[in-house]
């Protein structure tokens, strides 16, 4: 009985999530922003995390590598950030 209710609840939550989600696809030549994380260390010169930028860019897409992976044009200062 509990498992049935858990499954019903999970399927309901999944349907709510799927209604709002849309898959993003980009074309070659589109401009995109990169999310800055604490592991990349890019743009984290300030001590306050509130004031640091969350995204950097825009950068142009060169080609699509995988289903959700793209190769982008990065400046020389960020060349070692992504492959």
N, C-alpha and C positions, 0 to 999 in steps of 0.2 A: 504494500500500500504506500509506504513512504517513497519507494523507488518510482512508482508510477507518478506520484505528485512531483517528485524531483524532475523526472523526464518532461512532464507537462510544463513545469516552470521553465526549464531550460529551453524547450522549443518555443515557448512564448517570448522569452528574452532574445532568442536568436532571430525570431521574426521581426522584433522591434529593431534590432541592430541592422539586419539586412535591408530594411526599408530605408534607412538613412544613409547607408554606405553606397558609394558609387566608385567604380574602378576608374582610375586616372590613366590615360594613355597620352603620351607625348609624341610629337613628330620631330624629325630631324630639323634643326634650325630653331626650334622653340627655345625660349629662355626659361630657366628654372632657378630656384633658390635652393641652397644647401642648408640643412639644419646644423647648427653648431652644438656639439655636445661637450661635456667636460673631458672626454677622452681625446678629442681632437686638439683642444687647447687653442683653437683659432679665435681671435677676438676676445680673449679672456684677460685683458690687461687690467681691468678694474677689479677691486676686491668685492664690490657689491654685485651680486648676481642679478639684482633687479635692473641695473643699468646697462648690462652687457647685451649685445645683440644676440638674437636667437637664430637668425638666418643670415647667410652671406650670399652675395651674388648681385645681379643675375649672371648665370653662366649659360652658354649656348650648348645645345645637345649636338654631338657629332653623329652618333649612330646608336641604334638599339642593340644591346648585347644579349639580353635574355628577356624573359617575360616581364620582369619589372626592373631590369637593370639597364642603365644607359651609360654611354661614354660621353663625357662632357669636356669642354675646353676649360682648362684651369690655368691661371697665371703661374709664372715660374715660382712665386713664393709659396704656392699651394700644390706644387707638382707632386710632392710625396704624400699628400693627404689621401688620395684614392688611386686605385689602379684601373 
